[in-house]
Amino acid sequence: MRPQVILVATLLLNLTLFAFNLLVAIASGSRAVLSQAIFTITDLAGSGLLLAGLYLSRQPADYQYHFGRGKERFFWAFVSIVVTFTVAGVVALTIGIEQILAPDRITRIGEDLAVVGATLLVSIAGIWVTLRELRFGRQTLQALLESANQGLKSIFYQDLVSIFGSLVAFVGLLAVYRTGNDRIDGATAAVQGILLISTGFVLTAESREYLVGRALSPQEARKIVTLVEGDSRVAKVRELQSMLLGPDDALLALRVNFQNGLTTDQLEAAIDQVTAALRASYPILRHIVIEPES
């Protein structure tokens, strides 16, 4: 999968959406459309942060960052989630409540509905880009949602929230047109804000695990132990420690009890071959430390 393709596509789509939503919101006074404009500009900023994190994470290891800078992606994904969902949600909720308490007249509802429909279609296109890239990388959507790739997951959820928000806005604007009650427009914006804030809380809580230093899953750890102990020169894996340094970068430290009677050269060869086998089976293991025990 090519994360930069998804991020660049999201940037271009959001830039277009922001321009249309903002112009129509200013002309019509719709808070629902203005909420969408706010979401798209914060989404645009969030995608830019994710792209920056992707390129920063690719910088090589140096004397300050011995294991590289893979966690840049976790950090910038966290910042992107806060900006995209929490900030946009609070602003949308605020302007929605203001419209409910002191409603302004909504005009040009036809244009509002058109731009909301366009936003819906573009968000569906964003989902399509993500699914296409998953197929390109021979991955499934479930694998993405269960992975540590917080950046791409947030992009996917952004598109989902945009789709639901567009549907809510479309229904709300139709209700305004049919009833003439402009407060419905404010309620629509408030619902969009609550949806954004709720999604942001969920993704922020998940991001915390990776920033703190989450280990590989127990299932992956058991498979690693089975692979290592499958080597005839290994008696037992005494201890396994791991930490995710990025969506596709992990540190693994093993304390291994090798069979008695191995010479120093044989022990070194065994460690090299076990390391090679681990990297071949689990490309995410970029940093492997094996401590032999007698």
Beta strands, then each sheet from edge to edge (+ up, - down):
strand 1: 234-246
strand 2: 249-258
strand 3: 285-293
sheet 1: 1+ 2- 3-
end
